[in-house]
Amino acid sequence: MTTGPGLPHLHSEAEAAEYLGVTEQTLYRWRKRGLIACIMVGKSPRYTEQHILDYLAARETLVAAVAPQKPKAVQRGPRRKDNEIPPLVLARQILMEAKARREGR
């Protein structure tokens, strides 16, 4: 594509997707969600290098802001000791013993 002096090169959706390493469908979803800007030429989206750089800069900022936070461990119920039988295993043993007693009568 030939551009005049000072005019940016307009990349097709396929070119921009290839550059970003994603599928055209992914780029389409990003565009619809407003994550990446574009210029509409008729019904065809076109991307300048600045659109792509802005998108990448926004992702870099988000990653840097999220990176320091560590996920909190989820603890459900009291902690068990290493030699303690897990509750589900214990419940299964009790049920099996009860069943054996009933069948033994």
N, C-alpha and C positions, 0 to 999 in steps of 0.2 A: 504494500500500500504506500503510495507516495503522498507525502504531506508537504505543504508549503512551509515557508520559513516561519518559525514560531508556533506552528500548529502541532499539537501532540499526536503521537501515533495512537490510533484507536484499535485496541485489541478486541477480537471477537471473544465470545464466551468460552469457546473451545481453547483459544490461545491463553486466556487468563487462567482457566482451570488447569491447563497443563503446567503453566508456570508455577501455580500454587501447589501443584501435586494432588489435586482433588478431581472428582468427576464434575462434569457439567451440571449434573443434578444437584450436587452439593453446593456449587457456586450459585445456582438458581435459588436454592433454599436460603442461602446467606443473603442474597440480594432481596428476596421477599421479606426477610426478617429485618432488613435495614442494617445488616452487619457490614456490608460493602456497598459503596456508592458506584454508580455507573451513569453513562449518558445514553439515553434512548435515541436511536436513529431509526425512526419509523417504529417498528415493533421489535427491533433487535437491540439488545443491550450491548454497549461497547464500554471498554475499560481503558483508562489511561494509566500510565505508569504511576501517576500520583494516587489514583484510586487504590491500586494494589499496595503501594507503600503505606498509605494511610491505614488500610486494613491491617497490614502486618504490624505497624506501630501500635495500633489499638490492642492487638492480641498480646504484644510484648508487655505493654503496661498492665494488662489484666493478669498475666501470668506472674509478673513481678510482685503485684499486690497480693496475690493469693499464695505464693510460694512459702513465705515464712510461717504460715499457719499450719499446725500439725493437726490431723484429725484426732478427736478425743476417742479414747477406748470406751466402748459401750459395755457396761457391766450389768448384767441382769441377775438379780438375786445375790445372796451372800457368796463370798469366795469359798471354794472348797480347798481342803488340804490335799496334797498329792496322794495320800493313801486313802482318801475318802472315796466311796463309791458314788458315781454320778446318780442323781435322783431318778432318771429314767431307767437306768439299769437296776437300781434297787427296787423300783416299782414293778418291773418285769419279774424280778426274782420272787417278790412277794406274791404276785398273781400266779406264777407257776407253782409255788409251794401250796397255795390255796387250792388250785386245780388238782394237784396231786393228792391232797388230803381228801377232796370230794370224791375223786375216782377210787381212792383206796378204801372207802367205806363200804 
